Amino acid sequence: MKTATVADLRNNFRRLSSWLEHGESVQILKRGRAFARLTAEGTPCSPVNAPEIDFMAQLHEVWGDRMLTAEQVTAMREAELEGVDA
């Protein structure tokens, strides 16, 4: 079993997660004493009953069949940038 400190968990999470992905258990030490133990999950997590999102339907609902000209896009972009320091 590998050991790591709470600071290692915060600052070097990639390394610790790599250990977990390779089946290692990691004991977390807090002020030199065992605080927690991390073990890899048996199966990867997957979203359960994640809803399908129809982005094109949302886009059509907001904008309809409207087509913006290049001038309109430029004007909107300039309006967004007003007051922003470069």
N, C-alpha and C positions, 0 to 999 in steps of 0.2 A: 504494500500500500504506500502510495506517495503522500507526502505531507506538504502543506503550504500554509502561509499565514493569511490573516484576513487582508492584509495589505497586498499580498500576492494575488489573492482572489480579485481584488479591485483593479490592480495595476497590470496584471499579467493573465487576464482571463482567457486569452487565446490559447496560451500554453496549457492552462488547466483544462480547458474544454477539449483540447487535443488528447490529453491523457484520458479523459472520460470517454471520448469517442473510440479510443483503442482498448476500452474495457477495464481501465485502471480505476480503483477507488482512491479518493483523495481525502485525507484527514485535514481539516482546517484547524489551525492553532490560533488562539487568541491569548496574547500575553503569555505565550509559552505553554499553555494548557489546551488539551483537546476541547474543541468547541462544537464541531460538527463533522459529519462525514458525508461526502458526496459520492454517489454511485451513478453509473449510466443507466438510463431508462432502457428497459428491455426492447421496446420497439420505438421507432421514431414517432414523434407526435404529428398528427395530421388534423386539420380542421374538421370538425364534425358538423355535418349538415350545413356547410358554408353556402350561403345563397349565391346563385349565379347573378352577376351584375351585368346588365345590358347597357354598356356605356354609350353605344350609338343611339339607343332609345332616349337616354338621358340628354345627350347632346341635341337630338332632334326636338325634345321637349323644351329645352331652353332656347335654342336658336331657330327652330323651325326650318324652313327652306332658305333662310337668309344667307346671302353670299356677301362678304365684305370686300370692298375694293382695296387696293394697295394703299390708297390715300387714307381711307378710314383706319386701316391697321396702323399706319404711321402716326396718325393723329392720336389714336388710343395709346400707343406706345409713348409718345411724347408727353401725353397727359399723366401717364404713370410715373414718368421720370422727373416731372416737375418737383422741385424742392428736394431732390435726392442729390447729395454731394458726391461728386465723382472722385 
